[in-house]
Amino acid sequence: MRGAHPGTAVKLTGPSWWVFHGDNDGAVHHSYSQHMVTALETAGAEVKFSLYPGVGHNSWDNAFQEPDLLPWLFAKSKK
C-alpha cells in the first residue's frame, strides 16, 4: 500500500496539516508520508509531521496522546 500522491499537494494547501506516522509501519512505509509532507511544504501548506519511533501502523494511538492535538485542531476554523 502506498500513501497519497505528492502531485496532489498543490490542491491541498488551504488547510493546515498534522501528519502522523510510525517508523515501523508495515502497511505503509513512513517515507510516503515524508514525501507528501515535503510536497505540501513546497506547495506552501502549513504542515507539522510527527514520526513515532518503534510504532507500527497504529500511530493514531500516539496521535491521540499528543497534548497539543485538540488545542491545535480546535484552533482551526473555516475561513
N, CA, C and O of each residue as an XYZ file, in Angstrom:
316
protein
N       0.849     -1.174      0.000
C       0.000      0.000      0.000
C       0.894      1.235      0.000
O       1.959      1.250      0.617
N       0.449      2.246     -0.688
C       1.201      3.489     -0.765
C       0.369      4.639     -0.225
O      -0.854      4.550     -0.117
N       1.051      5.703      0.107
C       0.378      6.878      0.631
C      -0.175      7.751     -0.481
O      -0.242      7.338     -1.639
N      -0.564      8.948     -0.117
C      -1.113      9.904     -1.078
C      -0.044     10.296     -2.097
O       1.150     10.284     -1.799
N      -0.487     10.638     -3.281
C       0.445     11.021     -4.338
C       0.876     12.472     -4.115
O       0.023     13.353     -4.007
N       2.186     12.734     -4.045
C       2.668     14.086     -3.801
C       2.207     15.111     -4.844
O       2.186     16.310     -4.567
N       1.840     14.646     -6.031
C       1.353     15.557     -7.062
C       0.050     16.245     -6.694
O      -0.293     17.273     -7.277
N      -0.675     15.693     -5.739
C      -1.944     16.301     -5.313
C      -1.740     17.421     -4.301
O      -2.695     18.119     -3.959
N      -0.524     17.607     -3.820
C      -0.252     18.579     -2.754
C      -0.675     19.988     -3.130
O      -1.141     20.739     -2.273
N      -0.523     20.357     -4.382
C      -0.874     21.731     -4.786
C      -2.356     22.022     -4.599
O      -2.750     23.185     -4.514
N      -3.182     20.986     -4.532
C      -4.623     21.153     -4.329
C      -4.994     21.154     -2.851
O      -6.159     21.350     -2.506
N      -4.016     20.936     -1.978
C      -4.295     20.731     -0.549
C      -3.628     21.772      0.342
O      -3.317     21.488      1.499
N      -3.409     22.959     -0.178
C      -2.669     23.957      0.593
C      -3.551     24.816      1.496
O      -3.033     25.561      2.327
N      -4.858     24.728      1.351
C      -5.765     25.553      2.155
C      -5.726     25.242      3.632
O      -5.495     26.145      4.437
N      -5.942     24.000      4.018
C      -5.937     23.693      5.451
C      -4.521     23.488      5.979
O      -3.588     23.249      5.213
N      -4.379     23.586      7.289
C      -3.139     23.187      7.950
C      -3.171     21.672      8.115
O      -4.242     21.081      8.251
N      -2.019     21.058      8.104
C      -1.935     19.603      8.201
C      -1.056     19.193      9.363
O      -0.043     19.832      9.649
N      -1.450     18.123     10.029
C      -0.588     17.463     11.005
C      -0.595     15.999     10.609
O      -1.616     15.320     10.716
N       0.541     15.524     10.156
C       0.683     14.166      9.652
C       1.348     13.313     10.727
O       2.353     13.715     11.314
N       0.785     12.138     10.982
C       1.300     11.207     11.992
C       1.683      9.901     11.314
O       0.962      9.413     10.443
N       2.819      9.334     11.712
C       3.229      8.053     11.130
C       4.187      7.354     12.089
O       4.974      7.999     12.781
N       4.107      6.035     12.118
C       5.047      5.225     12.880
C       6.197      4.804     11.974
O       5.977      4.453     10.815
N       7.422      4.838     12.495
C       8.556      4.483     11.642
C       8.719      2.979     11.455
O       9.608      2.525     10.734
N       7.853      2.214     12.109
C       7.877      0.758     11.955
C       6.571      0.262     11.327
O       6.148     -0.869     11.568
N       5.951      1.103     10.534
C       4.680      0.774      9.883
C       4.924     -0.263      8.794
O       5.668     -0.014      7.846
N       4.295     -1.424      8.934
C       4.449     -2.494      7.950
C       3.446     -2.411      6.812
O       3.567     -3.148      5.833
N       2.465     -1.537      6.916
C       1.444     -1.407      5.873
C       1.785     -0.294      4.883
O       1.651     -0.472      3.673
N       2.220      0.842      5.397
C       2.593      1.990      4.552
C       3.911      2.528      5.095
O       3.972      2.988      6.235
N       4.950      2.475      4.298
C       6.256      2.940      4.757
C       6.198      4.436      5.055
O       5.565      5.201      4.327
N       6.858      4.838      6.123
C       6.818      6.245      6.554
C       7.413      7.204      5.530
O       7.153      8.406      5.591
N       8.194      6.701      4.607
C       8.761      7.592      3.577
C       7.668      8.204      2.706
O       7.840      9.309      2.191
N       6.547      7.504      2.534
C       5.438      8.068      1.757
C       4.869      9.309      2.441
O       4.544     10.295      1.779
N       4.750      9.258      3.759
C       4.284     10.446      4.478
C       5.308     11.558      4.387
O       4.949     12.722      4.212
N       6.588     11.209      4.504
C       7.632     12.235      4.421
C       7.627     12.907      3.051
O       7.787     14.124      2.959
N       7.445     12.122      1.985
C       7.384     12.700      0.635
C       6.180     13.640      0.500
O       6.281     14.709     -0.103
N       5.056     13.231      1.062
C       3.852     14.059      0.977
C       4.016     15.334      1.796
O       3.601     16.408      1.359
N       4.613     15.228      2.970
C       4.867     16.404      3.802
C       5.765     17.385      3.053
O       5.497     18.587      3.037
N       6.817     16.880      2.440
C       7.726     17.735      1.669
C       6.986     18.406      0.517
O       7.180     19.595      0.266
N       6.136     17.652     -0.186
C       5.369     18.209     -1.303
C       4.400     19.279     -0.814
O       4.243     20.313     -1.464
N       3.748     19.044      0.328
C       2.832     20.039      0.889
C       3.582     21.316      1.269
O       3.126     22.422      0.977
N       4.718     21.159      1.914
C       5.515     22.327      2.300
C       5.974     23.102      1.060
O       5.920     24.331      1.041
N       6.417     22.392      0.039
C       6.861     23.023     -1.204
C       5.724     23.788     -1.860
O       5.939     24.839     -2.464
N       4.499     23.250     -1.737
C       3.322     23.903     -2.325
C       2.839     25.081     -1.485
O       1.959     25.828     -1.913
N       3.408     25.252     -0.298
C       3.041     26.388      0.545
C       2.102     26.068      1.686
O       1.625     26.981      2.360
N       1.824     24.805      1.922
C       0.928     24.423      3.015
C       1.660     24.481      4.357
O       2.877     24.313      4.432
N       0.885     24.723      5.403
C       1.408     24.670      6.763
C       1.294     23.214      7.228
O       0.197     22.659      7.288
N       2.445     22.598      7.557
C       2.461     21.164      7.872
C       3.305     20.898      9.113
O       4.386     21.460      9.292
N       2.783     20.036      9.948
C       3.514     19.519     11.106
C       3.593     18.004     10.899
O       2.607     17.385     10.499
N       4.748     17.406     11.164
C       4.929     15.969     10.936
C       5.467     15.315     12.196
O       6.511     15.709     12.716
N       4.743     14.311     12.684
C       5.183     13.545     13.848
C       5.463     12.115     13.412
O       4.562     11.392     12.985
N       6.728     11.720     13.525
C       7.152     10.361     13.200
C       7.499      9.679     14.515
O       8.410     10.107     15.224
N       6.768      8.613     14.837
C       6.918      7.953     16.127
C       7.861      6.755     16.023
O       7.583      5.819     15.273
N       8.973      6.770     16.765
C       9.931      5.673     16.733
C       9.333      4.386     17.300
O       8.687      4.388     18.347
N       9.567      3.289     16.578
C       9.144      1.973     17.042
C       7.657      1.698     16.934
O       7.192      0.659     17.402
N       6.900      2.600     16.329
C       5.445      2.463     16.234
C       5.078      1.928     14.864
O       5.646      2.331     13.849
N       4.109      1.005     14.853
C       3.639      0.417     13.605
C       2.539      1.253     12.971
O       2.539      2.482     13.052
N       1.600      0.558     12.337
C       0.543      1.222     11.575
C      -0.470      1.957     12.467
O      -1.229      2.796     11.981
N      -0.482      1.649     13.743
C      -1.461      2.249     14.657
C      -0.943      3.546     15.280
O      -1.058      3.742     16.490
N      -0.384      4.414     14.474
C       0.161      5.670     15.003
C      -0.921      6.576     15.578
O      -0.616      7.534     16.287
N      -2.174      6.281     15.279
C      -3.272      7.087     15.840
C      -3.289      7.007     17.362
O      -3.730      7.949     18.021
N      -2.812      5.890     17.934
C      -2.736      5.805     19.399
C      -1.833      6.906     19.945
O      -2.178      7.572     20.921
N      -0.693      7.092     19.321
C       0.229      8.145     19.737
C      -0.327      9.527     19.410
O      -0.191     10.463     20.197
N      -0.949      9.643     18.253
C      -1.500     10.940     17.834
C      -2.526     11.440     18.848
O      -2.519     12.618     19.206
N      -3.399     10.561     19.309
C      -4.428     10.978     20.260
C      -3.861     11.279     21.643
O      -4.555     11.849     22.485
N      -2.609     10.901     21.884
C      -1.954     11.226     23.150
C      -1.156     12.528     23.072
O      -0.613     12.983     24.078
N      -1.082     13.123     21.890
C      -0.371     14.394     21.728
C      -1.092     15.466     22.556
O      -2.273     15.721     22.321
N      -0.413     16.091     23.509
C      -1.087     17.088     24.344
C      -1.566     18.310     23.559
O      -2.490     18.999     23.991
N      -0.951     18.579     22.421
C      -1.333     19.749     21.630
C      -2.352     19.443     20.540
O      -2.769     20.351     19.822
N      -2.762     18.186     20.400
C      -3.646     17.825     19.291
C      -4.987     18.556     19.347
O      -5.359     19.225     18.383
N      -5.705     18.443     20.438
C      -7.025     19.069     20.499
C      -6.954     20.598     20.443
O      -7.747     21.206     19.724
N      -6.040     21.241     21.169
C      -5.933     22.690     21.014
C      -5.595     23.089     19.566
O      -6.148     24.058     19.046
N      -4.691     22.343     18.922
C      -4.336     22.624     17.525
C      -5.571     22.464     16.634
O      -5.863     23.319     15.799
N      -6.281     21.368     16.824
C      -7.453     21.079     15.997
C      -8.545     22.129     16.177
O      -9.101     22.619     15.194
N      -8.852     22.471     17.406
C      -9.949     23.417     17.652
C      -9.551     24.868     17.375
O     -10.412     25.747     17.341
N      -8.273     25.124     17.179
C      -7.834     26.462     16.797
C      -8.038     26.709     15.302
O      -7.939     27.843     14.835
N      -8.320     25.654     14.567
C      -8.524     25.775     13.118
C      -9.980     26.134     12.865
O     -10.887     25.631     13.529
N     -10.179     26.987     11.921
C     -11.553     27.342     11.554
C     -11.635     27.544     10.052
O     -10.657     27.911      9.401
N     -12.785     27.303      9.533
C     -13.015     27.505      8.103
C     -13.166     29.010      7.866
O     -13.955     29.678      8.534
N     -12.411     29.522      6.923
C     -12.442     30.963      6.656
C     -13.281     31.263      5.441
O     -13.424     32.425      5.060
